[in-house]
C-alpha cells in the first residue's frame, strides 16, 4: 500500500493525474486476492481460476479503455472486484464452517478467517464509495467527496485492524535448538 501511495503521489506531481495508477492498483489488488483464494479454496475445481482471472482482466480493460476511461475512477471494475471477492470469501467461510469442530471462538482464532472478515467489511463498505465518487468529481462537490472518502478511511481502518489481528494470530514457529 505504501508503494501504491508513493506512486500515486509521484504521478499526481508529474502528470497532475494519478487515475492510471489507481486503475492498475485496483486490478493488482484483485489479482492478489484471487491468488490467495486459489490456494485456500479446496472445494472448488482447479480450473475456476484461469477463466475468472481472464474474465476480470478483460472487463477491467474494457472499463478503463471504453466504458469509463482514464479520466475517472474505474468504479465498474471496483464493483465487480467487490462482488467477486466477497463471493469467494463467503465460499471460504462455508468451507471453514464445514470443517469447524464446535464453536465460533475457534473460527475467530484462524488468521485467514479474520482477514476475510476484514476484506468483506471493507469491500462491502467501499463499493458504494467508489460508485458515488465519480458523481461527486463530475459535479465538483468537494464536501460530498470528502465525506465519501472519510467513510472509506474508516473502512480502511477496519480492514487494517482485522489484518493486524490476523497477523497477530500467526504465531512464529519456534525452531528446535541445536544441542
PyMOL CGO cylinders between C-alpha atoms (Angstrom):
from pymol import cmd
from pymol.cgo import CYLINDER

trace = [
    CYLINDER, 0.00, 0.00, 0.00, 2.88, 2.33, 0.73, 0.3, 1, 1, 1, 1, 1, 1,
    CYLINDER, 2.88, 2.33, 0.73, 4.35, 1.75, -2.73, 0.3, 1, 1, 1, 1, 1, 1,
    CYLINDER, 4.35, 1.75, -2.73, 1.00, 2.49, -4.38, 0.3, 1, 1, 1, 1, 1, 1,
    CYLINDER, 1.00, 2.49, -4.38, 0.62, 5.62, -2.26, 0.3, 1, 1, 1, 1, 1, 1,
    CYLINDER, 0.62, 5.62, -2.26, 4.08, 6.83, -3.26, 0.3, 1, 1, 1, 1, 1, 1,
    CYLINDER, 4.08, 6.83, -3.26, 3.43, 6.07, -6.93, 0.3, 1, 1, 1, 1, 1, 1,
    CYLINDER, 3.43, 6.07, -6.93, 0.15, 7.97, -6.78, 0.3, 1, 1, 1, 1, 1, 1,
    CYLINDER, 0.15, 7.97, -6.78, 1.85, 10.98, -5.19, 0.3, 1, 1, 1, 1, 1, 1,
    CYLINDER, 1.85, 10.98, -5.19, 4.60, 10.98, -7.83, 0.3, 1, 1, 1, 1, 1, 1,
    CYLINDER, 4.60, 10.98, -7.83, 2.07, 10.59, -10.66, 0.3, 1, 1, 1, 1, 1, 1,
    CYLINDER, 2.07, 10.59, -10.66, -0.05, 13.44, -9.29, 0.3, 1, 1, 1, 1, 1, 1,
    CYLINDER, -0.05, 13.44, -9.29, 3.02, 15.67, -9.14, 0.3, 1, 1, 1, 1, 1, 1,
    CYLINDER, 3.02, 15.67, -9.14, 4.46, 14.73, -12.54, 0.3, 1, 1, 1, 1, 1, 1,
    CYLINDER, 4.46, 14.73, -12.54, 1.35, 14.24, -14.69, 0.3, 1, 1, 1, 1, 1, 1,
    CYLINDER, 1.35, 14.24, -14.69, -1.20, 16.09, -12.47, 0.3, 1, 1, 1, 1, 1, 1,
    CYLINDER, -1.20, 16.09, -12.47, -3.31, 12.93, -12.70, 0.3, 1, 1, 1, 1, 1, 1,
    CYLINDER, -3.31, 12.93, -12.70, -2.94, 9.64, -10.86, 0.3, 1, 1, 1, 1, 1, 1,
    CYLINDER, -2.94, 9.64, -10.86, -6.04, 7.82, -12.09, 0.3, 1, 1, 1, 1, 1, 1,
    CYLINDER, -6.04, 7.82, -12.09, -3.96, 5.41, -14.18, 0.3, 1, 1, 1, 1, 1, 1,
    CYLINDER, -3.96, 5.41, -14.18, -2.12, 4.24, -11.04, 0.3, 1, 1, 1, 1, 1, 1,
    CYLINDER, -2.12, 4.24, -11.04, -5.48, 3.79, -9.26, 0.3, 1, 1, 1, 1, 1, 1,
    CYLINDER, -5.48, 3.79, -9.26, -6.74, 1.65, -12.15, 0.3, 1, 1, 1, 1, 1, 1,
    CYLINDER, -6.74, 1.65, -12.15, -3.60, -0.52, -12.00, 0.3, 1, 1, 1, 1, 1, 1,
    CYLINDER, -3.60, -0.52, -12.00, -3.77, -0.76, -8.19, 0.3, 1, 1, 1, 1, 1, 1,
    CYLINDER, -3.77, -0.76, -8.19, -7.37, -1.99, -8.22, 0.3, 1, 1, 1, 1, 1, 1,
    CYLINDER, -7.37, -1.99, -8.22, -6.54, -4.66, -10.81, 0.3, 1, 1, 1, 1, 1, 1,
    CYLINDER, -6.54, -4.66, -10.81, -3.42, -5.70, -8.88, 0.3, 1, 1, 1, 1, 1, 1,
    CYLINDER, -3.42, -5.70, -8.88, -5.38, -5.93, -5.65, 0.3, 1, 1, 1, 1, 1, 1,
    CYLINDER, -5.38, -5.93, -5.65, -7.95, -8.20, -7.27, 0.3, 1, 1, 1, 1, 1, 1,
    CYLINDER, -7.95, -8.20, -7.27, -5.26, -10.45, -8.77, 0.3, 1, 1, 1, 1, 1, 1,
    CYLINDER, -5.26, -10.45, -8.77, -3.65, -10.82, -5.32, 0.3, 1, 1, 1, 1, 1, 1,
    CYLINDER, -3.65, -10.82, -5.32, -7.00, -11.69, -3.73, 0.3, 1, 1, 1, 1, 1, 1,
    CYLINDER, -7.00, -11.69, -3.73, -7.69, -14.24, -6.48, 0.3, 1, 1, 1, 1, 1, 1,
    CYLINDER, -7.69, -14.24, -6.48, -4.29, -15.84, -5.98, 0.3, 1, 1, 1, 1, 1, 1,
    CYLINDER, -4.29, -15.84, -5.98, -4.88, -16.05, -2.23, 0.3, 1, 1, 1, 1, 1, 1,
    CYLINDER, -4.88, -16.05, -2.23, -8.30, -17.65, -2.63, 0.3, 1, 1, 1, 1, 1, 1,
    CYLINDER, -8.30, -17.65, -2.63, -6.94, -20.04, -5.26, 0.3, 1, 1, 1, 1, 1, 1,
    CYLINDER, -6.94, -20.04, -5.26, -4.67, -21.57, -2.63, 0.3, 1, 1, 1, 1, 1, 1,
    CYLINDER, -4.67, -21.57, -2.63, -7.27, -21.90, 0.14, 0.3, 1, 1, 1, 1, 1, 1,
    CYLINDER, -7.27, -21.90, 0.14, -10.47, -22.87, -1.66, 0.3, 1, 1, 1, 1, 1, 1,
    CYLINDER, -10.47, -22.87, -1.66, -10.12, -26.62, -1.86, 0.3, 1, 1, 1, 1, 1, 1,
    CYLINDER, -10.12, -26.62, -1.86, -13.75, -27.36, -2.68, 0.3, 1, 1, 1, 1, 1, 1,
    CYLINDER, -13.75, -27.36, -2.68, -13.68, -25.51, -5.99, 0.3, 1, 1, 1, 1, 1, 1,
    CYLINDER, -13.68, -25.51, -5.99, -12.30, -27.27, -9.06, 0.3, 1, 1, 1, 1, 1, 1,
    CYLINDER, -12.30, -27.27, -9.06, -8.83, -26.11, -10.06, 0.3, 1, 1, 1, 1, 1, 1,
    CYLINDER, -8.83, -26.11, -10.06, -9.94, -24.75, -13.44, 0.3, 1, 1, 1, 1, 1, 1,
    CYLINDER, -9.94, -24.75, -13.44, -12.01, -21.89, -11.98, 0.3, 1, 1, 1, 1, 1, 1,
    CYLINDER, -12.01, -21.89, -11.98, -9.02, -19.59, -11.58, 0.3, 1, 1, 1, 1, 1, 1,
    CYLINDER, -9.02, -19.59, -11.58, -7.89, -19.01, -15.17, 0.3, 1, 1, 1, 1, 1, 1,
    CYLINDER, -7.89, -19.01, -15.17, -11.31, -18.13, -16.66, 0.3, 1, 1, 1, 1, 1, 1,
    CYLINDER, -11.31, -18.13, -16.66, -12.13, -15.93, -13.67, 0.3, 1, 1, 1, 1, 1, 1,
    CYLINDER, -12.13, -15.93, -13.67, -8.83, -14.06, -13.92, 0.3, 1, 1, 1, 1, 1, 1,
    CYLINDER, -8.83, -14.06, -13.92, -9.05, -13.66, -17.70, 0.3, 1, 1, 1, 1, 1, 1,
    CYLINDER, -9.05, -13.66, -17.70, -12.67, -12.51, -17.49, 0.3, 1, 1, 1, 1, 1, 1,
    CYLINDER, -12.67, -12.51, -17.49, -11.87, -9.97, -14.82, 0.3, 1, 1, 1, 1, 1, 1,
    CYLINDER, -11.87, -9.97, -14.82, -8.82, -8.63, -16.67, 0.3, 1, 1, 1, 1, 1, 1,
    CYLINDER, -8.82, -8.63, -16.67, -10.86, -8.33, -19.89, 0.3, 1, 1, 1, 1, 1, 1,
    CYLINDER, -10.86, -8.33, -19.89, -13.62, -6.46, -18.06, 0.3, 1, 1, 1, 1, 1, 1,
    CYLINDER, -13.62, -6.46, -18.06, -11.11, -4.18, -16.33, 0.3, 1, 1, 1, 1, 1, 1,
    CYLINDER, -11.11, -4.18, -16.33, -9.52, -3.34, -19.69, 0.3, 1, 1, 1, 1, 1, 1,
    CYLINDER, -9.52, -3.34, -19.69, -12.95, -2.68, -21.21, 0.3, 1, 1, 1, 1, 1, 1,
    CYLINDER, -12.95, -2.68, -21.21, -13.87, -0.46, -18.28, 0.3, 1, 1, 1, 1, 1, 1,
    CYLINDER, -13.87, -0.46, -18.28, -10.62, 1.50, -18.34, 0.3, 1, 1, 1, 1, 1, 1,
    CYLINDER, -10.62, 1.50, -18.34, -10.38, 1.96, -22.09, 0.3, 1, 1, 1, 1, 1, 1,
    CYLINDER, -10.38, 1.96, -22.09, -14.02, 2.13, -23.22, 0.3, 1, 1, 1, 1, 1, 1,
    CYLINDER, -14.02, 2.13, -23.22, -16.68, 2.45, -20.51, 0.3, 1, 1, 1, 1, 1, 1,
    CYLINDER, -16.68, 2.45, -20.51, -15.25, 4.99, -18.07, 0.3, 1, 1, 1, 1, 1, 1,
    CYLINDER, -15.25, 4.99, -18.07, -11.85, 5.82, -19.49, 0.3, 1, 1, 1, 1, 1, 1,
    CYLINDER, -11.85, 5.82, -19.49, -8.84, 7.06, -17.61, 0.3, 1, 1, 1, 1, 1, 1,
    CYLINDER, -8.84, 7.06, -17.61, -10.48, 10.38, -16.75, 0.3, 1, 1, 1, 1, 1, 1,
    CYLINDER, -10.48, 10.38, -16.75, -12.37, 8.96, -13.81, 0.3, 1, 1, 1, 1, 1, 1,
    CYLINDER, -12.37, 8.96, -13.81, -12.14, 6.17, -11.25, 0.3, 1, 1, 1, 1, 1, 1,
    CYLINDER, -12.14, 6.17, -11.25, -12.88, 2.67, -12.53, 0.3, 1, 1, 1, 1, 1, 1,
    CYLINDER, -12.88, 2.67, -12.53, -15.96, 2.18, -10.40, 0.3, 1, 1, 1, 1, 1, 1,
    CYLINDER, -15.96, 2.18, -10.40, -17.39, -0.66, -12.52, 0.3, 1, 1, 1, 1, 1, 1,
    CYLINDER, -17.39, -0.66, -12.52, -14.18, -2.65, -12.11, 0.3, 1, 1, 1, 1, 1, 1,
    CYLINDER, -14.18, -2.65, -12.11, -14.20, -1.97, -8.37, 0.3, 1, 1, 1, 1, 1, 1,
    CYLINDER, -14.20, -1.97, -8.37, -17.82, -3.13, -8.15, 0.3, 1, 1, 1, 1, 1, 1,
    CYLINDER, -17.82, -3.13, -8.15, -17.02, -6.37, -9.98, 0.3, 1, 1, 1, 1, 1, 1,
    CYLINDER, -17.02, -6.37, -9.98, -13.98, -6.81, -7.72, 0.3, 1, 1, 1, 1, 1, 1,
    CYLINDER, -13.98, -6.81, -7.72, -16.13, -6.37, -4.63, 0.3, 1, 1, 1, 1, 1, 1,
    CYLINDER, -16.13, -6.37, -4.63, -18.75, -8.83, -5.85, 0.3, 1, 1, 1, 1, 1, 1,
    CYLINDER, -18.75, -8.83, -5.85, -16.19, -11.42, -6.89, 0.3, 1, 1, 1, 1, 1, 1,
    CYLINDER, -16.19, -11.42, -6.89, -14.02, -11.26, -3.76, 0.3, 1, 1, 1, 1, 1, 1,
    CYLINDER, -14.02, -11.26, -3.76, -17.00, -11.19, -1.38, 0.3, 1, 1, 1, 1, 1, 1,
    CYLINDER, -17.00, -11.19, -1.38, -18.36, -14.27, -3.18, 0.3, 1, 1, 1, 1, 1, 1,
    CYLINDER, -18.36, -14.27, -3.18, -15.03, -16.07, -2.81, 0.3, 1, 1, 1, 1, 1, 1,
    CYLINDER, -15.03, -16.07, -2.81, -14.77, -15.04, 0.85, 0.3, 1, 1, 1, 1, 1, 1,
    CYLINDER, -14.77, -15.04, 0.85, -18.26, -16.43, 1.51, 0.3, 1, 1, 1, 1, 1, 1,
    CYLINDER, -18.26, -16.43, 1.51, -17.23, -19.68, -0.16, 0.3, 1, 1, 1, 1, 1, 1,
    CYLINDER, -17.23, -19.68, -0.16, -14.18, -19.76, 2.10, 0.3, 1, 1, 1, 1, 1, 1,
    CYLINDER, -14.18, -19.76, 2.10, -16.36, -19.13, 5.18, 0.3, 1, 1, 1, 1, 1, 1,
    CYLINDER, -16.36, -19.13, 5.18, -18.62, -22.00, 4.13, 0.3, 1, 1, 1, 1, 1, 1,
    CYLINDER, -18.62, -22.00, 4.13, -15.62, -24.28, 3.67, 0.3, 1, 1, 1, 1, 1, 1,
    CYLINDER, -15.62, -24.28, 3.67, -14.31, -23.37, 7.12, 0.3, 1, 1, 1, 1, 1, 1,
    CYLINDER, -14.31, -23.37, 7.12, -17.72, -23.83, 8.74, 0.3, 1, 1, 1, 1, 1, 1,
    CYLINDER, -17.72, -23.83, 8.74, -17.91, -27.36, 7.39, 0.3, 1, 1, 1, 1, 1, 1,
    CYLINDER, -17.91, -27.36, 7.39, -14.53, -28.06, 8.96, 0.3, 1, 1, 1, 1, 1, 1,
    CYLINDER, -14.53, -28.06, 8.96, -15.25, -26.27, 12.26, 0.3, 1, 1, 1, 1, 1, 1,
    CYLINDER, -15.25, -26.27, 12.26, -15.33, -28.52, 15.26, 0.3, 1, 1, 1, 1, 1, 1,
    CYLINDER, -15.33, -28.52, 15.26, -17.59, -26.94, 17.84, 0.3, 1, 1, 1, 1, 1, 1,
    CYLINDER, -17.59, -26.94, 17.84, -17.63, -23.18, 18.33, 0.3, 1, 1, 1, 1, 1, 1,
    CYLINDER, -17.63, -23.18, 18.33, -17.32, -19.81, 16.67, 0.3, 1, 1, 1, 1, 1, 1,
    CYLINDER, -17.32, -19.81, 16.67, -14.46, -18.94, 19.04, 0.3, 1, 1, 1, 1, 1, 1,
    CYLINDER, -14.46, -18.94, 19.04, -12.30, -21.44, 17.18, 0.3, 1, 1, 1, 1, 1, 1,
    CYLINDER, -12.30, -21.44, 17.18, -13.20, -19.75, 13.90, 0.3, 1, 1, 1, 1, 1, 1,
    CYLINDER, -13.20, -19.75, 13.90, -12.02, -16.38, 15.21, 0.3, 1, 1, 1, 1, 1, 1,
    CYLINDER, -12.02, -16.38, 15.21, -8.67, -17.88, 16.09, 0.3, 1, 1, 1, 1, 1, 1,
    CYLINDER, -8.67, -17.88, 16.09, -7.92, -18.67, 12.44, 0.3, 1, 1, 1, 1, 1, 1,
    CYLINDER, -7.92, -18.67, 12.44, -5.95, -15.86, 10.81, 0.3, 1, 1, 1, 1, 1, 1,
    CYLINDER, -5.95, -15.86, 10.81, -7.41, -16.17, 7.32, 0.3, 1, 1, 1, 1, 1, 1,
    CYLINDER, -7.41, -16.17, 7.32, -10.97, -16.13, 8.66, 0.3, 1, 1, 1, 1, 1, 1,
    CYLINDER, -10.97, -16.13, 8.66, -10.23, -12.86, 10.47, 0.3, 1, 1, 1, 1, 1, 1,
    CYLINDER, -10.23, -12.86, 10.47, -8.55, -11.42, 7.37, 0.3, 1, 1, 1, 1, 1, 1,
    CYLINDER, -8.55, -11.42, 7.37, -11.52, -12.42, 5.22, 0.3, 1, 1, 1, 1, 1, 1,
    CYLINDER, -11.52, -12.42, 5.22, -13.89, -10.74, 7.65, 0.3, 1, 1, 1, 1, 1, 1,
    CYLINDER, -13.89, -10.74, 7.65, -11.94, -7.50, 7.26, 0.3, 1, 1, 1, 1, 1, 1,
    CYLINDER, -11.94, -7.50, 7.26, -11.83, -7.85, 3.47, 0.3, 1, 1, 1, 1, 1, 1,
    CYLINDER, -11.83, -7.85, 3.47, -15.59, -8.44, 3.26, 0.3, 1, 1, 1, 1, 1, 1,
    CYLINDER, -15.59, -8.44, 3.26, -16.36, -5.49, 5.55, 0.3, 1, 1, 1, 1, 1, 1,
    CYLINDER, -16.36, -5.49, 5.55, -14.02, -3.21, 3.60, 0.3, 1, 1, 1, 1, 1, 1,
    CYLINDER, -14.02, -3.21, 3.60, -15.26, -4.20, 0.16, 0.3, 1, 1, 1, 1, 1, 1,
    CYLINDER, -15.26, -4.20, 0.16, -18.92, -4.09, 1.18, 0.3, 1, 1, 1, 1, 1, 1,
    CYLINDER, -18.92, -4.09, 1.18, -18.50, -0.63, 2.63, 0.3, 1, 1, 1, 1, 1, 1,
    CYLINDER, -18.50, -0.63, 2.63, -16.27, 0.86, -0.04, 0.3, 1, 1, 1, 1, 1, 1,
    CYLINDER, -16.27, 0.86, -0.04, -18.18, -0.33, -3.12, 0.3, 1, 1, 1, 1, 1, 1,
    CYLINDER, -18.18, -0.33, -3.12, -20.72, 2.46, -2.61, 0.3, 1, 1, 1, 1, 1, 1,
    CYLINDER, -20.72, 2.46, -2.61, -17.94, 4.99, -2.01, 0.3, 1, 1, 1, 1, 1, 1,
    CYLINDER, -17.94, 4.99, -2.01, -16.32, 4.18, -5.33, 0.3, 1, 1, 1, 1, 1, 1,
    CYLINDER, -16.32, 4.18, -5.33, -19.65, 4.03, -7.15, 0.3, 1, 1, 1, 1, 1, 1,
    CYLINDER, -19.65, 4.03, -7.15, -20.63, 7.51, -5.96, 0.3, 1, 1, 1, 1, 1, 1,
    CYLINDER, -20.63, 7.51, -5.96, -17.23, 9.18, -6.16, 0.3, 1, 1, 1, 1, 1, 1,
    CYLINDER, -17.23, 9.18, -6.16, -17.35, 9.76, -9.93, 0.3, 1, 1, 1, 1, 1, 1,
    CYLINDER, -17.35, 9.76, -9.93, -20.62, 11.67, -9.48, 0.3, 1, 1, 1, 1, 1, 1,
    CYLINDER, -20.62, 11.67, -9.48, -19.06, 13.97, -6.90, 0.3, 1, 1, 1, 1, 1, 1,
    CYLINDER, -19.06, 13.97, -6.90, -15.98, 14.51, -9.06, 0.3, 1, 1, 1, 1, 1, 1,
    CYLINDER, -15.98, 14.51, -9.06, -18.09, 15.41, -12.11, 0.3, 1, 1, 1, 1, 1, 1,
    CYLINDER, -18.09, 15.41, -12.11, -20.29, 17.80, -10.11, 0.3, 1, 1, 1, 1, 1, 1,
    CYLINDER, -20.29, 17.80, -10.11, -17.19, 19.25, -8.40, 0.3, 1, 1, 1, 1, 1, 1,
    CYLINDER, -17.19, 19.25, -8.40, -18.68, 18.62, -4.95, 0.3, 1, 1, 1, 1, 1, 1,
    CYLINDER, -18.68, 18.62, -4.95, -15.64, 18.68, -2.68, 0.3, 1, 1, 1, 1, 1, 1,
    CYLINDER, -15.64, 18.68, -2.68, -17.67, 18.32, 0.52, 0.3, 1, 1, 1, 1, 1, 1,
    CYLINDER, -17.67, 18.32, 0.52, -19.50, 15.23, -0.71, 0.3, 1, 1, 1, 1, 1, 1,
    CYLINDER, -19.50, 15.23, -0.71, -16.28, 13.73, -1.99, 0.3, 1, 1, 1, 1, 1, 1,
    CYLINDER, -16.28, 13.73, -1.99, -14.55, 14.40, 1.34, 0.3, 1, 1, 1, 1, 1, 1,
    CYLINDER, -14.55, 14.40, 1.34, -17.43, 12.77, 3.20, 0.3, 1, 1, 1, 1, 1, 1,
    CYLINDER, -17.43, 12.77, 3.20, -17.27, 9.71, 0.96, 0.3, 1, 1, 1, 1, 1, 1,
    CYLINDER, -17.27, 9.71, 0.96, -13.56, 9.29, 1.42, 0.3, 1, 1, 1, 1, 1, 1,
    CYLINDER, -13.56, 9.29, 1.42, -13.94, 9.76, 5.18, 0.3, 1, 1, 1, 1, 1, 1,
    CYLINDER, -13.94, 9.76, 5.18, -16.19, 6.70, 5.12, 0.3, 1, 1, 1, 1, 1, 1,
    CYLINDER, -16.19, 6.70, 5.12, -13.58, 4.93, 3.01, 0.3, 1, 1, 1, 1, 1, 1,
    CYLINDER, -13.58, 4.93, 3.01, -10.89, 5.83, 5.56, 0.3, 1, 1, 1, 1, 1, 1,
    CYLINDER, -10.89, 5.83, 5.56, -12.98, 4.28, 8.32, 0.3, 1, 1, 1, 1, 1, 1,
    CYLINDER, -12.98, 4.28, 8.32, -13.40, 1.14, 6.22, 0.3, 1, 1, 1, 1, 1, 1,
    CYLINDER, -13.40, 1.14, 6.22, -9.63, 1.05, 5.68, 0.3, 1, 1, 1, 1, 1, 1,
    CYLINDER, -9.63, 1.05, 5.68, -9.12, 1.27, 9.45, 0.3, 1, 1, 1, 1, 1, 1,
    CYLINDER, -9.12, 1.27, 9.45, -11.45, -1.72, 9.92, 0.3, 1, 1, 1, 1, 1, 1,
    CYLINDER, -11.45, -1.72, 9.92, -9.54, -3.67, 7.25, 0.3, 1, 1, 1, 1, 1, 1,
    CYLINDER, -9.54, -3.67, 7.25, -6.20, -2.72, 8.79, 0.3, 1, 1, 1, 1, 1, 1,
    CYLINDER, -6.20, -2.72, 8.79, -7.38, -3.76, 12.25, 0.3, 1, 1, 1, 1, 1, 1,
    CYLINDER, -7.38, -3.76, 12.25, -8.55, -7.14, 11.00, 0.3, 1, 1, 1, 1, 1, 1,
    CYLINDER, -8.55, -7.14, 11.00, -5.32, -7.70, 9.06, 0.3, 1, 1, 1, 1, 1, 1,
    CYLINDER, -5.32, -7.70, 9.06, -3.27, -6.68, 12.10, 0.3, 1, 1, 1, 1, 1, 1,
    CYLINDER, -3.27, -6.68, 12.10, -5.18, -9.15, 14.27, 0.3, 1, 1, 1, 1, 1, 1,
    CYLINDER, -5.18, -9.15, 14.27, -4.81, -11.88, 11.62, 0.3, 1, 1, 1, 1, 1, 1,
    CYLINDER, -4.81, -11.88, 11.62, -1.05, -11.36, 11.56, 0.3, 1, 1, 1, 1, 1, 1,
    CYLINDER, -1.05, -11.36, 11.56, -1.03, -11.33, 15.36, 0.3, 1, 1, 1, 1, 1, 1,
    CYLINDER, -1.03, -11.33, 15.36, -2.75, -14.71, 15.35, 0.3, 1, 1, 1, 1, 1, 1,
    CYLINDER, -2.75, -14.71, 15.35, 0.00, -16.26, 13.26, 0.3, 1, 1, 1, 1, 1, 1,
    CYLINDER, 0.00, -16.26, 13.26, 2.47, -17.16, 15.94, 0.3, 1, 1, 1, 1, 1, 1,
    CYLINDER, 2.47, -17.16, 15.94, 6.04, -17.63, 14.75, 0.3, 1, 1, 1, 1, 1, 1,
    CYLINDER, 6.04, -17.63, 14.75, 7.10, -21.22, 14.79, 0.3, 1, 1, 1, 1, 1, 1,
    CYLINDER, 7.10, -21.22, 14.79, 9.89, -21.95, 17.22, 0.3, 1, 1, 1, 1, 1, 1,
    CYLINDER, 9.89, -21.95, 17.22, 12.72, -23.95, 15.76, 0.3, 1, 1, 1, 1, 1, 1,
    CYLINDER, 12.72, -23.95, 15.76, 14.30, -26.65, 17.86, 0.3, 1, 1, 1, 1, 1, 1,
    CYLINDER, 14.30, -26.65, 17.86, 17.55, -25.51, 19.44, 0.3, 1, 1, 1, 1, 1, 1,
    CYLINDER, 17.55, -25.51, 19.44, 20.67, -27.39, 18.38, 0.3, 1, 1, 1, 1, 1, 1,
    CYLINDER, 20.67, -27.39, 18.38, 22.33, -29.43, 21.09, 0.3, 1, 1, 1, 1, 1, 1,
]
cmd.load_cgo(trace, "trace")
